[in-house]
């Protein structure tokens, strides 16, 4: 609660418009999949506050669905990335030796490829779909957590309380969960906030290319792709989903900066 009070107001400002879309779409009980060919590309009005798309579907309803879908996919991917990356980084740092060398060489191999290009290649091989998209994003998103976790655990590996836990006969899993993880949680939370923003951009990019979330599901990337064909006729088709994506990514980045400043001991001193 203390941290939420110290969160920059710009975070709440960025989240206000996406939340407003969700509230309005819920109050109006709008259906983002209802096709109305008699209302194709209508502008803002009493019935459709943000207008309609090329199939007569309400843009406000599709924006609300796109915000929920894009954020939920990004949050799920980030959680899987954190689980895999933290596990690999902790095992590598704790056991060291050939285990560390083997795992870190695998991390180096993944990092040798540009992340977005590797995600595009994996998504193209696996095929379109939400589950395939998540697999592709997780496959390239866990390495940051692994490297950060390894570095943090190595700095704590020979701390007195860790040595005392080992001497008392505690199991490795118990030491990792009860002693190591709470002490490295702060940088991992910062990494998660920045990773969430990167994953949202990656999901939107893959959906824009047609190898991510597929119609009729509405994600911000698919809405931008559909609206890009009508830029000269109806530029608002691209403006609204682009604005929502910008605000969500900006909110995640600002929150990450706030986490970093709040948890920086030297700054408080």
C-alpha positions in Angstrom: 0.0 0.0 0.0 2.9 2.4 0.8 4.4 1.8 -2.7 1.0 2.3 -4.4 0.7 5.7 -2.7 4.2 6.6 -4.0 3.5 5.4 -7.5 3.8 8.3 -10.0 0.5 9.8 -11.1 1.6 9.3 -14.7 1.0 5.5 -14.2 -2.6 6.1 -13.2 -3.0 8.6 -16.0 -1.8 6.0 -18.6 -4.1 3.4 -17.2 -7.2 5.6 -16.9 -8.1 5.5 -20.6 -7.9 1.7 -21.0 -9.9 1.3 -17.8 -12.4 3.8 -19.0 -12.9 1.7 -22.2 -13.4 -1.4 -20.1 -16.0 0.3 -17.9 -18.0 1.9 -20.8 -18.0 -1.3 -22.8 -19.2 -3.3 -19.8 -21.9 -0.7 -18.9 -23.2 -0.7 -22.5 -23.1 -4.5 -22.8 -21.4 -4.1 -26.2 -20.5 -7.1 -28.4 -17.2 -6.7 -30.3 -18.1 -9.6 -32.6 -21.5 -8.5 -33.8 -21.2 -7.7 -37.5 -23.5 -4.9 -38.8 -22.9 -4.3 -42.5 -25.3 -1.4 -42.5 -23.0 0.5 -40.1 -19.6 0.0 -41.8 -17.0 2.6 -40.9 -19.4 4.9 -39.1 -17.9 7.7 -37.1 -18.5 8.5 -33.4 -22.2 8.5 -32.5 -24.7 7.9 -29.8 -24.8 4.1 -30.6 -21.1 3.6 -31.3 -19.1 6.1 -29.3 -15.8 5.4 -31.1 -17.4 4.4 -34.4 -17.3 1.0 -36.2 -14.7 -0.9 -38.2 -14.8 -2.4 -41.8 -17.4 -5.0 -40.7 -19.6 -2.7 -38.6 -18.3 -4.0 -35.3 -18.1 -1.5 -32.4 -14.6 -0.2 -31.9 -15.1 0.5 -28.2 -16.1 -3.1 -27.5 -13.2 -4.4 -29.5 -10.8 -2.1 -27.7 -12.0 -3.4 -24.4 -11.6 -7.0 -25.6 -8.2 -6.2 -27.0 -6.9 -4.6 -23.8 -8.0 -7.6 -21.8 -6.6 -10.1 -24.2 -3.3 -8.4 -24.8 -2.7 -7.8 -21.1 -3.7 -11.2 -20.0 -1.5 -12.9 -22.6 1.4 -10.7 -21.7 0.9 -11.3 -18.0 0.7 -15.1 -18.5 3.8 -15.1 -20.7 5.7 -13.1 -18.1 4.8 -15.4 -15.3 6.0 -18.5 -17.3 9.2 -16.6 -18.3 9.8 -15.8 -14.6 9.2 -19.3 -13.5 11.5 -20.9 -16.1 14.2 -18.2 -15.9 14.4 -18.0 -12.1 14.6 -21.8 -11.9 17.4 -22.1 -14.4 19.3 -19.1 -13.0 19.1 -20.4 -9.5 20.1 -24.0 -10.4 23.1 -22.6 -12.4 24.3 -20.4 -9.6 23.7 -22.8 -6.8 25.4 -25.9 -8.2 28.0 -24.1 -10.4 30.6 -26.2 -12.3 29.6 -28.0 -15.4 25.9 -27.3 -14.6 26.4 -23.6 -14.6 28.5 -23.8 -17.8 26.0 -25.9 -19.6 23.0 -23.8 -18.7 24.7 -20.5 -19.4 26.0 -21.6 -22.8 22.4 -22.5 -23.6 21.4 -19.0 -22.5 24.1 -17.5 -24.7 22.8 -19.5 -27.7 19.3 -18.1 -27.2 20.7 -14.6 -26.8 22.7 -14.9 -30.0 19.5 -14.6 -31.9 17.5 -11.3 -32.1 14.6 -11.9 -29.8 11.8 -10.7 -32.0 13.2 -12.5 -35.1 13.4 -15.8 -33.1 9.8 -15.3 -31.8 8.6 -14.7 -35.4 10.4 -17.8 -36.6 9.0 -20.0 -33.8 5.5 -18.6 -34.2 5.6 -19.2 -38.0 6.7 -22.8 -37.4 4.2 -23.5 -34.7 1.3 -21.8 -36.5 -1.2 -19.1 -35.5 -3.1 -19.3 -32.2 -2.9 -17.9 -28.7 -1.2 -20.9 -27.2 1.4 -21.1 -30.0 2.0 -17.3 -29.6 2.6 -17.7 -25.9 5.0 -20.6 -26.5 7.0 -18.5 -28.9 7.2 -15.5 -26.5 8.1 -17.6 -23.5 10.9 -19.3 -25.6 12.7 -16.0 -26.0 11.6 -14.1 -22.8 13.0 -16.2 -20.0 16.7 -15.5 -20.6 16.6 -12.1 -18.8 15.3 -13.7 -15.7 17.9 -16.5 -15.8 20.8 -14.1 -16.1 19.6 -11.8 -13.4 18.8 -14.6 -11.0 22.2 -16.2 -11.5 24.0 -12.9 -10.8 21.9 -12.2 -7.7 22.3 -15.8 -6.3 26.0 -15.8 -6.9 26.3 -12.6 -4.8 24.4 -14.3 -2.0 25.8 -17.8 -2.3 28.4 -17.4 0.5 26.5 -15.1 2.8 26.6 -16.0 6.4 22.9 -16.8 6.7 23.1 -19.1 3.6 26.1 -20.8 5.1 24.2 -21.2 8.3 21.2 -22.7 6.5 23.5 -25.2 4.7 25.2 -26.1 8.0 21.9 -26.8 9.7 21.0 -29.4 7.0 18.2 -27.5 5.2 17.3 -28.8 1.8 18.3 -26.9 -1.3 14.7 -26.2 -2.3 13.9 -24.8 1.1 17.0 -22.6 1.1 16.1 -21.3 -2.4 12.4 -20.5 -1.5 12.9 -19.3 2.1 16.2 -17.5 1.9 17.3 -16.7 -1.6 14.1 -15.8 -3.4 12.9 -13.2 -0.9 16.3 -11.5 -1.0 16.4 -11.2 -4.8 12.7 -10.4 -5.3 13.2 -6.7 -5.7 15.3 -6.8 -8.9 13.1 -9.6 -10.3 10.0 -7.5 -9.8 11.7 -4.7 -11.8 12.7 -7.1 -14.5 9.1 -8.4 -14.6 7.6 -4.9 -15.1 10.0 -4.1 -18.0 9.5 -7.6 -19.4 5.7 -7.1 -19.3 6.0 -4.1 -21.6 8.3 -5.9 -24.0 6.0 -8.9 -24.1 3.0 -6.7 -24.9 4.9 -5.1 -27.8 6.0 -8.5 -29.0 2.5 -9.9 -28.9 1.2 -6.9 -30.8 3.9 -7.3 -33.4 3.3 -10.9 -34.0 -0.5 -10.4 -34.2 0.1 -7.5 -36.6 2.1 -9.9 -38.8 -0.7 -12.4 -38.8 1.1 -15.1 -36.9 -0.3 -14.3 -33.4 -3.9 -13.9 -32.2 -6.3 -14.5 -35.1 -9.6 -12.9 -35.9 -12.4 -12.8 -34.8 -10.5 -12.4 -31.5 -9.6 -8.8 -31.0 -6.1 -7.9 -29.8 -4.5 -4.5 -30.2 -2.1 -5.9 -32.8 -4.8 -7.4 -35.0 -6.8 -4.2 -34.7 -3.8 -2.1 -35.9 -3.3 -4.5 -38.8 -6.9 -4.3 -39.9 -7.0 -0.6 -39.5 -3.7 -0.1 -41.4 -5.5 -0.9 -44.6 -7.9 2.0 -44.1 -5.4 4.6 -43.0 -6.5 7.1 -45.7 -10.2 6.5 -45.2 -10.5 6.0 -41.5 -7.3 6.8 -39.6 -9.0 6.4 -36.2 -9.1 2.6 -36.8 -5.3 2.6 -36.1 -5.2 5.5 -33.7 -7.3 4.0 -30.9 -5.6 0.6 -30.6 -2.2 2.2 -31.1 -3.0 4.7 -28.3 -4.1 1.8 -26.0 -0.9 -0.1 -26.7 1.2 3.0 -26.1 -0.5 3.7 -22.7 -0.2 0.1 -21.5 3.5 -0.1 -22.4 4.2 3.3 -20.9 2.4 2.4 -17.7 4.5 -0.7 -17.3 7.8 1.1 -18.0 7.0 3.9 -15.6 6.0 1.4 -12.9 9.3 -0.4 -13.4 11.2 2.9 -13.0 9.2 3.6 -9.8 10.0 0.1 -8.5 13.7 0.7 -9.1 13.7 4.1 -7.4 11.6 2.8 -4.5 13.8 -0.2 -3.8 17.2 1.6 -4.3 18.7 1.8 -0.9 21.4 4.3 -2.0 18.7 6.7 -3.2 16.9 6.6 0.1 20.2 7.4 1.9 
